[in-house]
Amino acid sequence: MPRTPRAPIPHWVAMATIGLVALAFRTALLVQVAGTPYAEVTNVDSSSYHAWALEIVNGSWMPTRMFYQSPFYAWFLAGIYEVFGTGPWAPRVIQILFGAASPVLLYAIGAMLFSRRVGWIAGLALALYGPIVLEEITLSKTSPLVFTALAAFAAWVRWAPRARPVGLGIAGLLFGVTIVGVAQWLLPFAVLAVVTWFVIGGPTPRRALAVAVFVTAALVPLVPVVAWNSAHGGGLVLTSGGSGLNLYSGNNPRATGLPAAPSGVRDTPEYEEEDSRRVAEAAVGHPLLPAGVERYWSGQATAFVRDNPGDFVTLLGRKTQVLWNAYEIPDNYHYTFVRTHFLPLLWLGLTFAIVAPLSLVGLPMAARRGRAVWGLYAVTLGYLVTPLIYYVRARYRLPAIPFLMVFGAVAIDHLIGVATARRWGVLAGWCAALAVAGVFVNRTYCEPAHHGMSSLCLGSDVWFDLEWKRLASFYQKQGDTEREQGYVERALECTVPRQQGDTYLWIAWLESRNAKRLLGQGDAAGADARFRRAERFFRSTIGLRHRVAFTHGQLAQLYGTMHMPGPAAASWEAARAAGSGDRTTLVGLGTSYAALGRCADATDVLAKADQAQGLTTQSDETARILAGCAAPASP
């Protein structure tokens, strides 16, 4: 007797189950993060957005200048702070609630475009995707905007084929909000607007109205921000500044699969805007408004592409490899580092290593659905083009991950169907394709040394030393010297350090302070042990040719602290020979000469120090140093 087909699980049960799984995983990680430094440690972006949100709460909802960073997340935080106070936990809780809702939306998208099983697979994958969850349990603008993008596309999938103006208006409005938050969504939105015309059937006026409503609704939140930026930037500026600089960082002679910021520009929002303006103005020889700075850097990038077409094609190939590589290139957070040392629960989550091969196989499979899935291709591939135009970091590809998961779910669904039908030859072919995709995604990508930058492979503990020092820097600002040194010391454990000289110098400086403190406390033995370790690390720093003049000066000060004028004088002389001619070096050298009884040398050097400061008479400091100088008696 044939089996009665089982009734499908109701959509609401599926959505509730996926949402609860997502919320449970996020809650467990949020509890775990409370016992780590990341409960209080901020990153570059979160610090600037937190400060901006505080300004808003205090009454500055609109700044007096253009937005250099996208304003959405600052307003998002400010709204939370107004209701719940300015602590860091309310935003995290609200973010994981949005994060738990995102897989539910993805289930709906998968079910509407393909099948319930595709929706189940995609939704559960997003519920357990580690890199996105890490963004949600920390202060990050990415997490709420994944939700808005999915909500926008879910609305489009539901209402675009029917040309429903209200539904398309909702979809467009949500896309507009998403673009204000993450400008990378501008290109996929434009592609989707074109696709909308072809997805809708019927007469031309019906199509035109639908597309017009969709685009106009997106402009509602977008136009005021663009108008504000352009009015205060001296020309057309979209949702934020820095686009031109980002374009150049990814497209210049020093860029490869990874970006290379121009010389003299520090890669943090705190300094980036001012640095990029200063360098641009120096190049053109006159002051520039923000829009002029944007045009300068965009022009430099365009010139590179125009003048070096072959190099640009090679560069695109390298960016493509990095974009599809399993390694999570750090930006605000280093996913592999955090998972390895602080949040072991992330080992239970999915990563790009699994999602990417499946999605690559699913991309051609989904094409059988024809026009119905054109929108999915538009948002996925349209978004992934943007980091290829600019540059690749793991955080920049995160918004595309949920859409890739739908393609991955299609692949799994198809493989299950083929296996159930016992079509073993077809199954073997697709499994071979999956294996090739897995090797391509999970191989170790390497770049050789170039333009003064050392070779680099995406794997192992690369960049871990920088993460330990980020933690150390946070505690340094808090005045917690013990934790500061503890985390700097951990950087020594890295097998692939990126800034070994900086680590050595930092440890040497800390040990110098320890030696001085212990000496002041009368602990000569303890001070001597710290002195010897500091001396060793200073010498190692110099051996790596890292900040040679500065390091010699620091070593000279250490010798002075330990009452060793001979070595101090030698180190000051080495600092001077290495190019350090500032007053600190000259005064230090003069002081050491005076301590050695070399009064004539001390007088000469200290006179030069006074002259360097523009003094025409002897300074009080010079007089004090020379007053204690007595040449050794003749035998």
C-alpha positions as CSV (number, residue, x, y, z in Angstrom):
1,M,0.0,0.0,0.0
2,P,1.6,3.3,-1.0
3,R,2.7,5.7,1.7
4,T,0.6,8.8,2.3
5,P,2.9,11.8,1.7
6,R,3.8,13.6,4.9
7,A,2.3,17.0,5.3
8,P,5.0,19.7,5.0
9,I,6.1,21.5,8.2
10,P,4.1,24.7,8.4
11,H,6.2,27.8,7.5
12,W,5.6,29.4,10.9
13,V,7.1,26.3,12.6
14,A,10.1,26.3,10.3
15,M,10.7,30.0,10.9
16,A,10.3,29.8,14.6
17,T,12.7,26.8,14.8
18,I,15.3,28.6,12.7
19,G,14.9,31.8,14.7
20,L,15.3,30.0,18.1
21,V,18.4,28.1,16.9
22,A,19.9,31.4,15.8
23,L,19.0,33.2,19.0
24,A,20.4,30.3,21.2
25,F,23.7,30.3,19.3
26,R,24.1,34.0,19.6
27,T,23.0,34.2,23.2
28,A,25.6,31.5,24.1
29,L,28.3,33.4,22.4
30,L,27.2,36.7,24.0
31,V,27.5,35.1,27.4
32,Q,31.0,33.7,26.5
33,V,32.2,37.1,25.2
34,A,31.3,38.6,28.6
35,G,34.3,36.7,30.1
36,T,36.8,38.0,27.5
37,P,38.6,41.3,26.9
38,Y,36.1,41.9,24.0
39,A,33.4,42.7,26.6
40,E,35.1,46.1,27.0
41,V,37.7,46.3,24.2
42,T,36.6,48.4,21.2
43,N,38.0,48.6,17.7
44,V,38.7,51.6,15.5
45,D,35.2,51.7,13.9
46,S,33.2,51.0,17.1
47,S,35.1,53.6,19.0
48,S,34.4,56.3,16.5
49,Y,30.8,55.3,16.1
50,H,30.4,55.2,19.9
51,A,31.8,58.7,20.2
52,W,29.6,60.0,17.4
53,A,26.5,58.4,19.0
54,L,27.3,60.2,22.2
55,E,27.5,63.5,20.4
56,I,24.1,62.8,18.9
57,V,22.6,61.9,22.2
58,N,23.9,65.2,23.5
59,G,22.0,67.1,20.8
60,S,24.2,67.0,17.7
61,W,21.9,64.9,15.4
62,M,23.4,66.6,12.3
63,P,27.1,67.4,12.2
64,T,28.4,70.7,10.9
65,R,30.3,69.0,8.1
66,M,29.9,66.1,5.7
67,F,29.7,62.5,6.8
68,Y,33.1,60.9,6.4
69,Q,31.7,57.6,7.8
70,S,28.3,56.3,6.9
71,P,25.8,57.8,9.4
72,F,23.3,55.0,9.8
73,Y,25.1,53.1,12.6
74,A,25.8,56.3,14.6
75,W,22.0,57.0,14.5
76,F,21.2,53.4,15.3
77,L,23.5,53.5,18.4
78,A,22.2,56.9,19.4
79,G,18.6,55.7,19.4
80,I,19.5,52.7,21.6
81,Y,21.5,55.0,24.0
82,E,18.6,57.3,24.3
83,V,16.3,54.5,25.5
84,F,18.7,52.1,27.4
85,G,21.7,54.3,28.3
86,T,25.2,54.4,26.9
87,G,26.5,51.0,28.0
88,P,27.8,48.4,25.4
89,W,25.3,45.6,26.2
90,A,22.0,47.0,24.9
91,P,23.3,47.4,21.3
92,R,24.7,43.8,21.4
93,V,21.4,42.4,22.6
94,I,19.4,44.3,20.0
95,Q,21.9,43.2,17.3
96,I,21.5,39.5,18.2
97,L,17.8,40.0,18.0
98,F,18.1,41.3,14.4
99,G,20.7,38.6,13.8
100,A,18.2,35.9,14.9
101,A,15.6,37.4,12.6
102,S,17.9,37.4,9.6
103,P,17.9,33.5,9.1
104,V,14.1,33.6,9.3
105,L,14.1,36.1,6.4
106,L,16.6,33.9,4.5
107,Y,14.3,30.9,5.0
108,A,11.5,32.9,3.4
109,I,13.7,33.9,0.5
110,G,14.8,30.3,-0.2
111,A,11.3,28.9,0.1
112,M,9.8,31.6,-2.2
113,L,12.5,31.2,-4.9
114,F,13.1,27.4,-4.7
115,S,11.7,25.1,-2.0
116,R,11.1,24.7,1.7
117,R,14.2,22.5,1.9
118,V,16.3,25.1,0.4
119,G,14.9,27.6,2.8
120,W,15.6,25.3,5.8
121,I,19.2,24.7,4.7
122,A,20.0,28.4,4.0
123,G,18.2,29.6,7.2
124,L,20.1,27.1,9.5
125,A,23.4,28.0,7.7
126,L,22.9,31.7,8.5
127,A,21.8,30.9,12.0
128,L,25.2,29.2,12.7
129,Y,27.5,31.4,10.5
130,G,30.3,32.3,12.9
131,P,31.8,35.5,11.2
132,I,28.4,37.2,11.1
133,V,27.6,36.2,14.7
134,L,30.9,37.7,15.8
135,E,29.9,41.0,14.2
136,E,26.5,40.8,16.0
137,I,27.9,40.3,19.5
138,T,30.4,43.2,19.2
139,L,29.7,46.8,18.2
140,S,29.6,46.6,14.4
141,K,27.6,48.4,11.7
142,T,27.5,45.2,9.6
143,S,25.1,43.2,11.7
144,P,21.9,45.4,11.5
145,L,22.5,46.0,7.8
146,V,22.5,42.3,7.0
147,F,19.0,42.3,8.3
148,T,17.8,45.3,6.4
149,A,19.3,43.9,3.1
150,L,17.6,40.6,3.6
151,A,14.3,42.3,4.5
152,A,14.6,44.5,1.4
153,F,15.2,41.5,-0.9
154,A,12.5,39.4,0.8
155,A,10.0,42.1,0.1
156,W,11.3,42.4,-3.5
157,V,11.0,38.6,-4.1
158,R,7.4,38.7,-2.8
159,W,6.1,41.7,-4.6
160,A,8.3,42.5,-7.6
161,P,6.9,39.7,-9.9
162,R,3.4,41.0,-9.1
163,A,4.4,44.6,-9.7
164,R,2.8,45.6,-6.4
165,P,3.7,49.3,-5.8
166,V,3.3,49.2,-2.0
167,G,5.5,46.1,-1.7
168,L,8.1,47.5,-4.1
169,G,8.0,50.8,-2.1
170,I,8.8,48.9,1.1
171,A,11.6,47.0,-0.7
172,G,13.1,50.2,-2.1
173,L,12.9,52.1,1.2
174,L,14.7,49.3,3.0
175,F,17.4,49.2,0.2
176,G,17.8,52.9,0.6
177,V,18.4,52.6,4.3
178,T,20.9,49.8,3.6
179,I,22.8,51.9,1.1
180,V,23.0,54.8,3.6
181,G,24.6,52.3,6.0
182,V,26.8,50.4,3.6
183,A,27.5,52.2,0.3
184,Q,28.6,49.0,-1.3
185,W,24.9,48.1,-1.8
186,L,24.5,50.9,-4.4
187,L,25.7,48.8,-7.3
188,P,23.7,45.7,-6.6
189,F,20.6,47.9,-6.0
190,A,21.1,49.5,-9.4
191,V,21.4,46.1,-11.1
192,L,18.3,44.9,-9.3
193,A,16.4,47.9,-10.5
194,V,17.2,47.0,-14.1
195,V,16.3,43.3,-13.4
196,T,13.0,44.4,-12.0
197,W,11.9,45.6,-15.4
198,F,12.5,42.2,-16.9
199,V,11.0,40.2,-14.0
200,I,7.7,42.0,-14.3
201,G,5.4,40.9,-17.0
202,G,2.7,42.9,-18.8
203,P,2.6,46.2,-20.6
204,T,5.3,48.8,-20.5
205,P,3.4,51.4,-18.2
206,R,3.0,48.7,-15.6
207,R,6.7,47.9,-15.6
208,A,7.7,51.6,-15.6
209,L,5.5,52.4,-12.6
210,A,6.9,49.4,-10.6
211,V,10.5,50.4,-11.3
212,A,9.8,54.0,-10.6
213,V,8.3,53.2,-7.3
214,F,11.1,50.9,-6.3
215,V,13.8,53.5,-7.2
216,T,12.0,56.5,-5.8
217,A,11.4,54.8,-2.5
218,A,15.2,54.0,-2.2
219,L,16.0,57.7,-2.9
220,V,13.9,58.9,0.1
221,P,16.6,58.1,2.7
222,L,19.4,58.4,0.3
223,V,18.9,61.8,-1.3
224,P,19.0,63.8,2.0
225,V,22.4,62.2,2.9
226,V,23.9,62.8,-0.5
227,A,22.6,66.4,-0.6
228,W,24.0,67.1,2.8
229,N,27.4,65.6,1.9
230,S,27.6,67.4,-1.4
231,A,26.6,70.7,0.1
232,H,29.2,70.5,2.8
233,G,31.8,68.7,0.7
234,G,32.1,71.2,-2.1
235,G,30.8,68.8,-4.8
236,L,29.2,65.5,-5.3
237,V,29.8,63.2,-2.4
238,L,27.6,60.1,-1.9
239,T,26.8,58.6,1.5
240,S,30.2,59.1,3.0
241,G,33.7,60.3,2.3
242,G,36.7,58.1,1.6
243,S,35.4,56.4,-1.5
244,G,38.2,57.8,-3.7
245,L,40.9,56.9,-1.2
246,N,39.5,53.3,-0.9
247,L,39.4,53.0,-4.7
248,Y,43.1,54.1,-4.9
249,S,44.1,51.8,-2.0
250,G,42.9,48.8,-4.0
251,N,44.2,50.0,-7.3
252,N,47.7,51.3,-7.3
253,P,51.2,50.0,-8.2
254,R,51.7,48.6,-4.6
255,A,48.3,46.9,-4.4
256,T,48.0,43.2,-5.1
257,G,45.3,40.8,-3.8
258,L,45.4,42.9,-0.7
259,P,45.1,46.8,-0.5
260,A,48.0,49.2,-0.1
261,A,47.2,52.6,1.4
262,P,49.2,55.5,0.0
263,S,52.3,56.5,1.8
264,G,51.6,59.0,4.6
265,V,48.0,57.9,5.1
266,R,47.1,56.0,8.3
267,D,44.4,53.4,7.8
268,T,42.1,54.4,10.6
269,P,39.1,56.8,10.5
270,E,40.7,58.8,13.3
271,Y,43.5,59.9,11.0
272,E,42.6,58.8,7.5
273,E,40.5,61.8,6.5
274,E,43.0,64.4,7.5
275,D,46.0,62.3,6.2
276,S,44.4,61.8,2.8
277,R,43.6,65.5,2.5
278,R,47.1,66.5,3.5
279,V,48.8,64.2,1.0
280,A,46.4,65.2,-1.8
281,E,46.9,68.9,-1.2
282,A,50.7,68.4,-1.2
283,A,50.4,66.7,-4.6
284,V,48.2,69.4,-6.3
285,G,49.8,72.3,-4.5
286,H,46.7,74.0,-3.2
287,P,43.9,73.5,-0.6
288,L,41.1,71.1,-1.5
289,L,37.5,70.7,-0.3
290,P,36.4,67.1,0.6
291,A,34.9,66.5,-2.9
292,G,38.2,67.7,-4.4
293,V,40.1,65.1,-2.2
294,E,37.7,62.4,-3.4
295,R,38.3,63.4,-7.1
296,Y,42.0,63.4,-6.6
297,W,42.2,59.9,-5.2
298,S,39.7,58.6,-7.7
299,G,41.7,60.2,-10.5
300,Q,44.9,58.5,-9.3
301,A,43.2,55.1,-9.3
302,T,41.7,55.7,-12.7
303,A,45.1,56.8,-14.1
304,F,46.6,53.6,-12.8
305,V,44.0,51.4,-14.5
306,R,44.2,53.4,-17.7
307,D,48.0,53.4,-17.9
308,N,48.5,49.8,-16.7
309,P,45.7,47.7,-18.2
310,G,47.7,44.5,-18.0
311,D,48.6,45.0,-14.4
312,F,45.0,45.8,-13.6
313,V,43.8,42.5,-15.1
314,T,46.4,40.7,-13.1
315,L,45.3,42.6,-10.0
316,L,41.6,41.6,-10.6
317,G,42.7,38.0,-10.8
318,R,44.5,38.3,-7.5
319,K,41.5,40.0,-5.8
320,T,39.2,37.3,-7.1
321,Q,41.4,34.7,-5.5
322,V,41.4,36.6,-2.2
323,L,37.6,37.2,-2.4
324,W,37.0,33.5,-2.7
325,N,39.6,32.4,-0.2
326,A,38.5,30.8,3.1
327,Y,40.8,32.9,5.2
328,E,38.9,35.7,7.0
329,I,41.1,38.8,6.3
330,P,40.8,40.9,9.5
331,D,39.4,44.4,9.7
332,N,37.7,45.4,12.9
333,Y,38.1,41.9,14.3
334,H,40.3,38.9,13.4
335,Y,37.8,36.0,13.3
336,T,40.4,33.2,13.5
337,F,42.3,34.9,16.3
338,V,39.1,35.5,18.4
339,R,37.9,31.9,17.8
340,T,41.3,30.5,18.7
341,H,42.0,32.4,21.9
342,F,38.7,33.7,23.3
343,L,35.5,32.3,21.9
344,P,35.8,28.5,21.4
345,L,32.1,28.2,20.7
346,L,32.8,29.7,17.3
347,W,34.3,26.4,16.3
348,L,30.7,25.1,16.2
349,G,29.8,27.7,13.6
350,L,30.0,27.6,9.8
351,T,32.6,29.6,7.9
352,F,33.4,30.6,4.3
353,A,35.5,27.5,4.0
354,I,32.2,25.4,3.8
355,V,29.7,28.0,2.4
356,A,31.9,29.2,-0.6
357,P,32.5,25.8,-2.3
358,L,28.8,24.9,-2.0
359,S,27.7,28.3,-3.4
360,L,30.1,28.0,-6.3
361,V,28.5,24.7,-7.3
362,G,25.0,26.0,-6.6
363,L,25.5,29.1,-8.8
364,P,25.1,27.3,-12.1
365,M,22.5,24.9,-10.7
366,A,20.1,27.7,-9.7
367,A,20.1,29.0,-13.3
368,R,17.5,26.4,-14.2
369,R,14.9,28.5,-12.5
370,G,15.3,31.1,-15.2
371,R,13.9,34.6,-14.8
372,A,12.5,33.9,-11.3
373,V,16.0,33.9,-9.8
374,W,17.5,36.8,-11.8
375,G,17.1,39.0,-8.8
376,L,19.1,36.7,-6.6
377,Y,21.9,36.7,-9.1
378,A,21.7,40.5,-9.3
379,V,22.1,41.2,-5.6
380,T,24.7,38.4,-5.0
381,L,27.1,39.0,-8.0
382,G,26.4,42.7,-8.0
383,Y,27.5,43.0,-4.4
384,L,30.6,40.8,-4.9
385,V,31.8,43.0,-7.8
386,T,32.2,45.9,-5.4
387,P,35.1,44.6,-3.4
388,L,36.8,43.6,-6.6
389,I,36.5,47.2,-7.7
390,Y,37.8,48.5,-4.4
391,Y,39.6,45.9,-2.2
392,V,38.8,42.8,-0.3
393,R,38.4,42.3,3.4
394,A,36.3,39.6,5.2
395,R,33.9,42.2,6.6
396,Y,33.3,43.6,3.1
397,R,32.1,40.3,1.7
398,L,29.9,39.5,4.8
399,P,26.7,41.1,3.4
400,A,26.8,38.8,0.4
401,I,27.2,35.6,2.5
402,P,23.4,35.0,3.2
403,F,22.7,35.2,-0.6
404,L,25.5,32.8,-1.3
405,M,24.0,30.5,1.3
406,V,20.9,30.2,-0.9
407,F,23.0,29.0,-3.8
408,G,24.8,26.6,-1.4
409,A,21.4,25.3,-0.2
410,V,20.4,24.8,-3.8
411,A,23.5,22.7,-4.3
412,I,22.8,20.5,-1.2
413,D,19.2,20.1,-2.2
414,H,20.1,19.1,-5.8
415,L,22.7,16.6,-4.5
416,I,20.2,15.0,-2.2
417,G,17.7,14.7,-5.1
418,V,20.3,13.1,-7.4
419,A,21.4,10.7,-4.6
420,T,17.8,9.8,-3.9
421,A,17.2,9.1,-7.6
422,R,20.4,7.0,-7.6
423,R,21.8,8.9,-10.5
424,W,25.3,8.0,-9.5
425,G,27.2,9.3,-12.5
426,V,25.6,12.7,-12.2
427,L,26.3,12.7,-8.4
428,A,29.9,11.8,-9.0
429,G,30.3,14.7,-11.5
430,W,28.8,17.2,-9.1
431,C,30.9,15.9,-6.2
432,A,34.0,16.3,-8.3
433,A,33.0,19.9,-9.0
434,L,32.5,20.4,-5.3
435,A,35.9,19.0,-4.5
436,V,37.6,21.3,-7.0
437,A,35.7,24.3,-5.6
438,G,36.7,23.2,-2.1
439,V,40.4,23.1,-3.0
440,F,40.2,26.5,-4.8
441,V,38.6,28.1,-1.7
442,N,40.6,26.4,1.0
443,R,44.1,26.5,-0.6
444,T,46.7,28.8,1.0
445,Y,46.9,32.0,-0.9
446,C,50.4,33.6,-0.9
447,E,51.9,36.9,-2.1
448,P,55.7,37.3,-2.6
449,A,57.6,40.3,-1.1
450,H,57.1,43.4,-3.1
451,H,57.6,47.2,-2.8
452,G,59.3,46.8,0.6
453,M,56.5,44.7,2.0
454,S,57.4,41.2,3.2
455,S,55.9,38.0,1.8
456,L,52.5,37.0,3.1
457,C,50.4,33.8,3.1
458,L,46.8,33.8,4.3
459,G,46.9,31.1,6.9
460,S,48.3,30.0,10.2
461,D,48.5,32.8,12.8
462,V,49.3,35.6,10.4
463,W,48.3,39.0,11.9
464,F,47.8,37.5,15.4
465,D,50.7,39.6,16.7
466,L,48.8,42.7,15.6
467,E,45.7,41.5,17.5
468,W,47.6,41.0,20.7
469,K,48.9,44.5,20.4
470,R,45.5,45.9,19.7
471,L,44.4,44.5,23.1
472,A,47.6,45.8,24.7
473,S,46.9,49.3,23.2
474,F,43.4,49.3,24.7
475,Y,44.7,48.6,28.2
476,Q,47.5,51.0,27.8
477,K,44.9,53.8,27.3
478,Q,43.2,52.5,30.4
479,G,46.4,52.7,32.4
480,D,46.5,48.9,33.0
481,T,50.2,48.3,32.6
482,E,50.0,44.7,33.7
483,R,47.5,43.7,31.1
484,E,49.2,45.8,28.5
485,Q,52.5,44.0,29.0
486,G,50.8,40.6,29.2
487,Y,49.2,41.0,25.8
488,V,52.3,42.4,24.2
489,E,54.3,39.4,25.4
490,R,51.7,37.1,23.8
491,A,52.6,38.6,20.4
492,L,56.0,36.9,20.8
493,E,54.2,33.5,20.4
494,C,53.2,34.2,16.8
495,T,54.9,32.0,14.2
496,V,54.2,34.4,11.4
497,P,54.7,37.9,12.9
498,R,54.0,40.9,10.8
499,Q,55.6,43.6,13.0
500,Q,58.3,41.9,15.0
501,G,60.4,45.0,15.4
502,D,57.4,46.9,16.8
503,T,56.8,44.1,19.3
504,Y,60.4,44.0,20.4
505,L,60.4,47.8,20.8
506,W,57.2,47.8,22.8
507,I,58.5,45.2,25.3
508,A,61.8,46.9,25.6
509,W,60.1,50.2,26.4
510,L,57.9,48.5,29.0
511,E,60.8,46.8,30.6
512,S,62.7,50.1,30.7
513,R,59.8,51.6,32.7
514,N,59.8,48.6,35.0
515,A,63.6,49.0,35.6
516,K,63.2,52.6,36.5
517,R,60.3,51.9,38.9
518,L,62.2,49.1,40.7
519,L,65.3,51.2,40.9
520,G,63.2,53.9,42.5
521,Q,61.9,51.4,45.0
522,G,65.4,50.3,46.0
523,D,65.1,46.9,44.3
524,A,68.5,46.9,42.5
525,A,68.4,43.2,41.7
526,G,64.9,43.4,40.2
527,A,65.8,46.6,38.3
528,D,68.9,44.9,36.9
529,A,66.9,41.9,35.6
530,R,64.5,44.2,33.9
531,F,67.3,46.3,32.5
532,R,69.0,43.3,30.9
533,R,65.8,42.2,29.2
534,A,65.0,45.7,28.0
535,E,68.6,46.1,26.6
536,R,68.3,42.7,24.8
537,F,65.0,43.7,23.1
538,F,66.3,47.2,22.2
539,R,69.3,45.5,20.5
540,S,67.0,43.0,18.7
541,T,64.9,45.9,17.5
542,I,67.9,47.7,16.1
543,G,69.0,44.4,14.5
544,L,65.7,44.3,12.5
545,R,66.4,47.9,11.4
546,H,63.2,49.1,12.9
547,R,63.1,52.8,14.0
548,V,66.8,52.7,14.5
549,A,67.4,56.3,15.5
550,F,64.5,56.3,17.9
551,T,65.5,52.9,19.4
552,H,69.1,54.0,20.0
553,G,67.7,57.0,21.8
554,Q,65.4,54.9,24.0
555,L,68.4,52.6,24.8
556,A,70.5,55.6,25.7
557,Q,67.8,56.8,28.2
558,L,67.7,53.3,29.7
559,Y,71.5,53.4,30.2
560,G,71.1,56.9,31.8
561,T,68.4,55.5,34.2
562,M,70.8,52.8,35.2
563,H,73.6,55.3,35.8
564,M,75.8,54.0,32.9
565,P,77.0,57.2,31.2
566,G,79.5,55.5,28.9
567,P,77.0,53.2,27.1
568,A,74.5,56.1,27.2
569,A,76.8,58.4,25.3
570,A,77.6,55.7,22.8
571,S,73.8,55.1,22.2
572,W,73.1,58.8,21.9
573,E,75.9,59.1,19.4
574,A,74.4,56.1,17.4
575,A,71.0,57.8,17.5
576,R,72.6,61.0,16.1
577,A,74.4,59.1,13.4
578,A,71.2,57.4,12.4
579,G,69.6,60.7,11.8
580,S,68.2,61.8,15.1
581,G,69.2,65.4,15.6
582,D,66.3,66.7,17.8
583,R,66.9,68.5,21.1
584,T,66.2,65.4,23.2
585,T,69.1,63.5,21.5
586,L,71.5,66.5,21.9
587,V,70.6,67.1,25.5
588,G,70.8,63.4,26.3
589,L,74.3,63.2,24.7
590,G,75.4,66.4,26.5
591,T,74.2,65.0,29.8
592,S,76.1,61.8,29.2
593,Y,79.3,63.7,28.3
594,A,79.0,65.8,31.4
595,A,78.6,62.6,33.5
596,L,81.8,61.2,31.9
597,G,83.7,64.5,32.7
598,R,83.9,65.4,29.0
599,C,83.0,69.0,29.7
600,A,84.1,70.5,26.4
601,D,82.1,68.0,24.4
602,A,79.1,68.5,26.7
603,T,79.4,72.3,26.2
604,D,79.6,72.0,22.5
605,V,76.6,69.6,22.1
606,L,74.4,71.5,24.5
607,A,75.1,74.7,22.7
608,K,73.9,73.1,19.5
609,A,70.8,71.9,21.4
610,D,70.1,75.5,22.4
611,Q,70.7,76.8,18.9
612,A,68.3,74.2,17.5
613,Q,65.6,75.6,19.7
614,G,66.4,79.1,18.5
615,L,68.0,80.3,21.7
616,T,70.8,82.9,21.5
617,T,71.8,82.5,25.1
618,Q,72.5,79.4,27.3
619,S,69.3,77.8,28.6
620,D,68.7,77.1,32.2
621,E,68.8,73.3,31.5
622,T,72.2,73.6,29.8
623,A,73.5,75.6,32.7
624,R,72.2,73.0,35.2
625,I,73.9,70.1,33.4
626,L,77.2,71.9,32.9
627,A,77.2,73.0,36.6
628,G,77.7,69.4,37.6
629,C,80.5,68.8,35.1
630,A,84.0,68.3,36.4
631,A,86.7,67.0,34.2
632,P,88.7,64.1,35.7
633,A,91.9,65.2,37.5
634,S,95.2,64.8,35.6
635,P,97.4,62.0,36.8
